[in-house]
Amino acid sequence: MAKTQNINKKTSKKRGKKTQKKKNKLPKFNLYWIYGIIALFMISLLFTNEIGTLSIETNEQTLIYDYIKNKDVEKIEIIQNKNIARIFIKKESLSEHRHEAVRKPLFGDDINRGPHYFLKIGTSQEFRDRLDEAQENFRLNKNEWVQIFYNNEQSIWDSFWAWMPFIFLIFIWIFFMRRMSGGGPGGGAGSQIFNIGKSQAQLFDKESEVKTTFSDIAGLEGAKEEVQEIVNFLKNPEKYTKLGGKIPRGALLVGPPGTGKTLLAKAVAGEAQVPFFSLSGSDFVEMFVGVGASRVRDLFKKAKNKAPAIIFIDEIDAIGRARGKNQMTGSNDERENTLNQLLTEMDGFGTNDHVIVIAATNRADILDRALVRAGRFDRQIYVDLPELNERKEIFEVHLKPLKIDKELDLNFLAKQTPGFSGADIANMCNEAALIAARNDKKFVEKQDFLDAVDRIIGGLEKKNKIISKNEREVIAFHEAGHATVSWILEHAAPLVKVTIVPRGKSLGAAWYLPEERQITTKEQMMDEMCAALGGRAAEQIIFGKVSTGALSDLEKVTRQATAMVTVYGLSDKIGNISYYDSSGQNSGFNKPYSEQTARKIDEEVKDLTETAYKKALILLEKNKNSLTKLAHELLNKEVIFKEDLENIFGKRQWDKDDKVTLNPSKSNKKVQVKDQVIKNEEKPV
């Protein structure tokens, strides 16, 4: 008996699933169906008088001498505005052979009710006079004369053009209803006007599962640990609440673009097994006043009804910008109203338990202070650019779908991509596969990845670009100057490759492999500036004049020298002072220093750049022969590598590996490193 009951339960469950599938397959009601039915009804009205009839054109002679003479005509209808006469034949006369063609209608087996014939006439009075004269000649009684009726009629197209303004207004109304609704989900266009204030969030629950999990994310160990704790709380809240702990109200994911903030949110949606509402900050922005605040209220209302739940707001800076910064638009700013409502819903007078808000942005410095305070976003999780080991893990993920060479070294690829984000690495792997396919290879090889790096950083090669001999020589010495200075200096980034083949907007480029360091000293920054000015210094030494080719070099050096003076406090004249505002609260119209200090800053920036330039001149003057030899190598080969520099200068004495690898789980994630890794130099000579 128990077995039969279990079998019955299984069969009932299967039947229930089948019925649910059948219900899901049924099309959902849409208001456009009503519009279609109305349109079909209007069209049918236009064709009502025409459908089902069969009318053949005849002439006046046949009408008079065949039909009227034989007393076949029942009546004649004259359409005055069209100068057409329609002839109706008597029912008993339709059985005769001469009316066989018009006896049956177009559809069905009934008798055609007419009109059966038509003919074009001149004026209606002349036509009637000829008919009366013919009937008198046939000596027909007055009772036997054909009845003549007069009428005016519009064509189908006339009726269509009469309805055209109304049809046009209907389409305009539908268009504006869709625009005002923001194109969000809901019913048909007619019902969307009532959904303007509704939330546009996309709901992910048990029915719509997200397959992304934390195991699919490479690197980001610290960020995954903090986000995973939120997921664990939702799955097992007693573990934390028995000790008196409370779940964080919100978590803010901050980091550069492409580092995996949205991917982390997708993993939370896949792991949490609770309702997950996903939307963008721009979804709250609307042309109507009060719509943004209404959508915020509706979003949190839905989340509370499905609690415990998670709300993910991507690019929250669209509505979370600091208030009071833009007074030009007036005090009643719609964006500020939306932000005020969001602040109230996250931590206001009412309770908001078991609703967690996760947001992502790469512009945390412009967010309102009330939004990022404890109690709203308790945690700020910094998702930084991946380090060496993390880049290796990311490569392992993105290389799985590729057919790669078995001898490919992932450590080599990770070392060749300092400063690359996860999105950059994914793009690099895809470009390498495309390059290998373009060359008809069976596997993606090491050189394909190197070409992909060159393609992403430097741009597409332009070998057919016309360059004069003198310009080509200037470019060669310019790039050789960079390579020489960077090879000699201790703290400059070692060279990987130099080319004078035009790429993108540049006429020559040099690739370096910078050291992955967490802090930068003044000596290191000065050596980097000196290497950047090596190209202009080489032009001055060899040709006695400089060109506009050092534009990007000068821009980089000026920016770096200004940062040394005003941000990092590395200037002896200015002292240990930083004018950098990490909070972004100071207005850009007012400088945080006096005019006298500004003059000192300009003088110090100029002194630093001139010092670096003079040092580059001295180094190149001492190594002029090697510089010339390297430039001629460039002119001959167009591309030279590290091995070519070793043949000219010898082994670089500064190359050594004394870096200490920190444990990612124990390192301080709140330290924000301000120095940026320079991936390459492009020189638009």
N, C-alpha and C positions, 0 to 999 in steps of 0.2 A: 504493500500500500504506500509506504513512504517513497519507494522508487517511482511509482506512478504519479504521486503528487509532485515530486521534483520534476518529472518529465512534463507534466501539465504546466507547472510554473515556467519552465524554460520555453515551452511552445507559446504560452501567453505573452512572455516577454518578447519573443521573436515577432509575434503578431503585432504587439504594441509598437515595436521599433519600425515594422513595415508600415503600419498606419501613420506613424509620425513622419516617416520618409515621404509617404504619399502626400501628407498634408504640407510638408515642406516644398514638394515639387509643384504644388498648386500655385499659380501666379497670384501675387499680391494685388489688391485693389489699388488702382491708380486713378486720380481725378482726370487724367488725360482721356480715359475711356469715355467719360461723359462728353468731353469736347468732340471726340470722334463721332459719337452717336448723333450729336446735334448737327455736325457738319454733314453727315450722311443724310439726315432727315431733310436738311435744307436743299441738298442737291437733288434728292428724290422729288421734292416739290417742284423744282425747276423742270424736271423731265416727266412729270406726271402726265401732262397732256400729249406727250409725244410717244411714250412707251406703249406698246400694244397695238398701235395703228399702222396701216399700210396704205399709203397714198401715192398714186402714179400720175405723172404729168400727162395732160392731153392737150388738144387744141380746140379752137372754137368751132370749126367745121364738124369735127366728130361729136362735140357736145350737142350741136343743134340737130344735125341730120341723122345721128345714130341714137342718142340718148333721149333727147326731148321729143323727137318725132315718134319714138317707140314708147313714150310715156314711162321711161325708166327712172327719171330724176325725181327724188322726193323733195329736196330743197337745195338752194345754193346760198352759201355764206360768202359775202364779199368783205375781205379785209382791206379797209380803205387806206390805212397808213402804209400798206405793203403792195397795193394794186394786185392782189391775188384773189381768185375766186375758187372756193372749195365746193366740190360737187358731192352730194350725198345720194346714193342709189337706193331705191326701194328694196326692202328685204326680199320680196317675191321675185324681183328682177335679177337678184344676184345669182340665182340658180342657172341662169342662161349662160351659154358658152362664151359670149363676148365679155362677160364680167368675171371670168374664171380667175384672172390674175389678182383681183382684189377681193375675192370671196372670203378668204381666211385671213385672220390677223397674223402678226409676226410671231406671237406666242399663243399656244393653246389651239384647240380645235373648234372654238365657237365661230359664229359669223361675225365678220368685220362690221363694226357699227359706223364706220366712216370718220372723217371724210375719205372717200374712195379715190377721187380724182381732184386735181387742181390745175389751174392754168393762169398764166399771167395776162392781165388785161390793161387797157389804157385807163381812161376815167371810168368810174363806176356808172355814171349816167349814160354814157354812150353804149356801154356793154348791156345795160338793161334795155335800152331802146332797141338794140338789135335782137335781144331775146323776145321782146314783146312783138316785134315785127314778124319774127319767125313763127311764133305761136299763132298769130293771126293768119299767116299764110297756110299753116297746117290745119286751120279751122278747128282749133281746140276750144272746148268750152272754157268759160272763165273759171269754173271750179277745177278744171284740169290743169290750169296754168301752174307753173313752178313757183313756189314761194321763195322770195329773195329776202335775205337778212343782211344787215350791215353791222360791221364790228371793227374794232381797233384792237391790235394785239402786239405785245412785246415779245421779242425773241428771248431765247435762253440767255444769250450773252448780255442782253439789255438788263435782264433780271440779275445776272451775276454782277455787273458793274453797279447796279443799284445797291446790292448787298456788300460791295467791296469796302466801303468806309467802316461798316460795322465789324467786318472780319479783321480789318487792319487794327482797329481799336482793341479787339480781343487779344491779338498777338502782342501789341504794345503792353497791354495790361499783364499778360503772362510773363513777358520779358522783365518788367520792372518788379514783379513779385519775386521772381527768381533772384534778381540782383539784390533786392532788399533782404532776402533771406540768407544771403551769403553763400548760396549754393550748397547748404548743408543738408544732412539727411533729414528725412521726414516724409510726409505725404506728397501729394501732387503740388503743382504750382499754386493752386488756389488755396491750399491749406498752409503754404509756407509763410504767408503773411502773419499767421498766428504763431509761427515758430521762430520769429526773429530774436526774441529774448531767450530762447532755449539754448542750452549748451551744445557746442559742436564737437564735444569730446567723443573719441572712438573708444568703445568699451570692449575690453578683452576679458573673457571669463572662461568657464569650463567648456562652453559650446564653441568658442573661437580661441583655440589654444595657440600660444606662441611657443615655437620650438626652440628658440634661442635660450641657452642656459649659461651658467658661469663657466662650465667646462669648455664652452666655445670661445671664450675670451682669453687671449694670450696676454701675458704681462698684467699690469695694473693690479698687482697683488694687494697693495695697501688699500686702494679704492674698493676692490672687490671684498676685502675683509670687512670694511665698514658698512657697505651696502648689504652684504650678506647677513650681517647682524640684524638689520631691519626685517629681512625675510624670515630669519629664524624666530624673531619675536612674534610675528604673525602666525607662524606655524605652532610655536610652543610658548605662549605668553606666560604660563605658570612658572617657567624657569627663571624669569626675570622679576615677575611681580611678587613672588614669595619673599624676595629680599628687599622689597620696597621700591624697586626700580620702575621707571616709566619709559615707555617707548619714545624716542625723539619725534617731535611733531613734524619735522621736515629735514630734508637733506639737500644741500645745494652743490651740484657738480660744477666745478670751475676748472677751466683749462683751455689751452690753445685749440684751434679748430683741428678736427681730424684725429683727436686722441682717444675717442671711444666713449664719449659721455652718453650719447643716445644709445649706443650698443649696450652699455651697462644698464640703462633703463629697460631695454628689451629683455635682457637677462633677468631682471627683477620680475618683469611680467611673466616670464616663462617659469620662474622658480617659485613665486609666491603662492600660486594657486588661490588667489583671491581676486575679486573684481579689480581691474586695472583700467583707469581712465587716462587716455593719452590725447594730448592736444598741444598746439603751439600757442605762444603768447600772442601772435597776431590774430588768432581766432576770436579774441575778445574785442578786437577793434572793429567798429562798425560806424556807418555814416549817421546813424540815428543817436540822439542823446539818450543816455541811460541804458542802452542795449548791452554794453560791456559789463556793467554792474549786475544787470539782470542775468546774464549768462554765468557770471561767477556764482550768484546765488543758486541758480538751477544746477550748476555743476556740483556744488557741495551738498545740495539737497539729495541728488541722486547718489552721491558717494555715501552719505549718512544712511540712506535707506538700504544700501548694500554692504554696510560696514561689517567686518573690517575690510577696508578698501585702500587703494593707492591711487593718487592723482599725480600724473607726470606732465609737467609744463615745460616744453622745450622752448629755448630762446626766450626766457622770462624777461629779459631786458626790454622787450617790446612794450611791456606794460609796467615794469618795475623800476623805470628810470627815476632818479631822485626828484622829488617834488620841489617846486618853487624855482627851478632853474630857467624856465621859459615863461617869463611874464608877458611876452608880447601877445600871446593868445588870450589873455584875460584870466580871471580867477576861476571861471567855471570850465575847467579843462576836462574833457571827456576821459582822457587817459588817467588823470589823477583820480577821478571818481571811480574808475575801474580798480585802480590800485587801492584806494581806500576800502572798497568793498572786499578786496582780496585780503587785506590786513585784518579786517573784522572777522572774516570767515575763518582765517587760520588761527587766530588767538584773540577772540573778542569776548563779549559778555557771556555768550552762550558757550556751552561745552562742545567740544569737537573731538571726542575720543574715537580711537581706532580708525581715523582717517589720516593717512600719512601723505604729505606732499613732497614729491621729488621734483626738483627743477634743474635745468642745465643752462649754462651761459658761458661765453668766453669774454664777457665784459662785466665782471663782478664789481669793478671799481666805480661804475656809474649807477649801481643799484641803490635804492633808497635805504637809509640806515634802519628805518623801522621794519623793513622787510627782512633784513639779514640778521636781526637781533635774535638772541636766545629766546626760545619759546615759540618762534615761528620756524626759522631754519636753524635748528640747534647745531647742525653739523655742516661745515663747509669742507667738502672733499675735493682736494686739488688733484686733478687728473693731468699729470705732467707728460712731457714727451718721453717716449720709452728710452731706457738706457740700453747698454750693450746686450746684456742677457735677455732683456725683455724684447728687444728687436729680433733676437734669434728665435724666441718663442713665436713671435708674430710671423716670421718667415715660415716657420714650420706649419702654421695654419694656412697661409695663403699659397703654399707650394703643394698642398695635398692634391688639388685638382689638376695640377700641371704634370706633364711628362718631362721630368728633369733628368739631367745627366747624373749617373750614380756617383761620379767623382766630385760633384758640386759641394763645396765647403760652405756650410751655413755661417760659420764663424767669420769667414772672409766677407760674406755679404753683410753681416751685421756690423763689421768694422768699417765697411765702405759707405755706410749710410748714417753718419752721425747727424742728429737734428731732424731725422725723418720721423713723421708721425705714423700711426697705424694706417691712415688713409693713403699716405705717400707710399708706404711699402706695398699696399694692395695695388696701387696704380703702377708701381714699378714692376711687380710680378706680371701684371696684365700686359704692360708694354713689352716686357721681355718675351712673353709668349707670342705676341704679334710680330715682333722682329724675327723670331725663329721661324714662324710660319711664312713670313715674307721671303726668307732665304731658303725655303723648302727643306728645313731640317726636321729630323725625326724626334729630336729631344731639344729641350731648352738648355743651352750651355752657359758657362760662366761668362763668356764674352757677350752674350745676349743681355745679361743683367747689367754689365758695365755700359753697354750701349744704351740701355734703358735709362740708367742714371744720367748719362750725358744728354739724352733726349729730354728728360723731365727738367733737369736743372738748366742746361744751356740752350735748349731749343733745337729746332731742326737744322741740320747742316745745309748750307747754301754754297755748294762747291762751284756753282755756275755764276756766282756773283762777280761782276767785273770790278777788279781792283788794280790800280796802276802799280808799276814796279816800285816807285818811291814810297807809296803808301804801304805796300806790302813789307818793305824793309823797315819802315817805322814801326809797324805792328810787331814784327819779329823782335826788334830790339826792346820794344816796350814790354812784351811778355817775358823776354829773357831777363830783363831787369827785375821783374817780380820774382822770377824763379831763383835768380842769383842771391838776392837779399834774403829771401825766406830760407834758402839753404844754409846761409852763413850764420844768421842770427839764431840764438839759443831758443828763444821763446816763440819764434814764428812757427806757424803751422807748416809741417813738411809737405813738399810738393808730391802730387800723384801724377799729374799729366798737364802738359801745356800744348795748346794748339793755336794756329793762326788761320784755321778754317772758319769762315763766318758761321755763326750759329745765332738764330733768332735775330735780335737787334744788335748783337755785338759782332765785331770783326775779329775778335780773338778772345780766348778765355783760358783761365788757369784753374785747375782743380787742386784743392788742398785737403788733407786729412787732419782736421783740428783735434787737439787733445781734449778728451772728455773730462773736464774739471768742473768743480762746484764753485770755486772762488777764483778770482783773477787779481793779480798784483799789478802795480803801476808799471813795473818793468815789462811784464808780459804785454800790456796794452800798448806800451811805447814800441816794442818790437813789431807788433801787428801793424801799427801805423806806419812804421818805417818800411815794412814789406809792401804795404799798399802804395806807398809813394815811390817804390823802386822803379816802376815803369816810367814815370815822368822824369826821375833822376837819370835814367839811362838815355832818354831822348836828349836831355841837356848835355850830357857828357859826350855822346857820339855825334850829334848833329848841331850842337850849340844853340838849339831852340826847342821849344815845347809846342805840343799840339793840343787839340781839344779831346784827345783820346783818354785823358785821365779824369773824365767827368765823374764816373761812378766811384773812382778812387778818392777824389777830393770830397765827394759827398759822404763817403764812409768815414774818412779821416776826420772831417769837421764834426760829424755827428758823434764820433767816439771821443774826440777831444773835449767837446762840450759836455758830454756825460761825465768825463773824468773831473771836470771843474765844478759843475753844478749839481751832479747827482751823487757821485761816489766820494767826494771830498778828497781827491788825490792831488790837489793843487796846494803848493806851499804859500802862494800869495793870498788865496781865498781862505784857506784853512779847512778845518774839519766841519764844514757846513754843507748840508744838502738841501737844495731847493725843490726836490722832487716831492710831489704830493700823491701818495699812493691811494688816498681815499677819493681823489677826484672832486673834492668839494670846492677848491679854490677856483675862482672864475678865470678864464683865459684872457680877460681884458686887462687884468692888473697883475704886474710882475711882483713876486714876493721879495724884491730887493730894490734898492735905490738906483738912481741914474749913475752915481759914482761907482757903485758895485758893478753895474752893468758894463761900465767902461773897463773896469779891472778884469771882468770875465772875458771880454773881447780880446784884451791884450794877452791874457793867459792862454786862451785858445790859440791865438796866433803864435805865441812863443812855443807851445807844445808841437804844433804842426811844423814850424820852421826847424825846431830841434830834430824832429824825426826826418825831415827832408835833408838836412845837412849830414846827418848820420848815413843816410842812404847814398848821398853823393860820395862821401869818403870811402864807404865800402866798395862801391862800384869802381871808383878811381883806382883802388888797390887791385881789383880783380878785373881790369879792363880787358885783358887778353882772353880770360875765360868767358867773360860776357860776350865778346865778339865771336868766339868759337861757338858758344851756345846759340847765338842768333843765327849764324850760318847753318847750324844743324837744323834749326827750325825752318829756315828758308828751303832747305833741301828736302826734309822729311815731312814738313807741315805739322807733324805731331811728334812730340818727344815725351818720354816717360822718366820715371825715377832712375832707371838703370843708365840712361844717357847722361844724367847729371852726375852719377857716381863715376862714370868714365872720365868726365871733365874735372870735377872737383874732388873726387875721392869720396870715401864713406863719410856720411854726416856724423860728426862726433857727438851730437846732442841726442841721437836716437837711443833711448833706453826706456825700459818698462819698469817704472817704480810706482805704479798706481795701486792703491789699496781698494779692493771691492768691499763695499758696505753691504750689510744685510738689509735688504729692502724692508723687511718687516720691522726692524728696530731703528731705522733711520728716521730723523725728524722730518716729517712730511710738510710741516708748516713753514719751513724756511723757503722763501721765494728767491731764487737766483736771478739776478737782473742781467748778467752777461749772456748774450745770445751767441749760439754756435754759428759760425759762418760756414755755410755748406760749400760755397764756391764764390768766385769772383768773376763778374762779367764786365768786360771792358769795351764799351762802344767807341772804338777808336775812330 
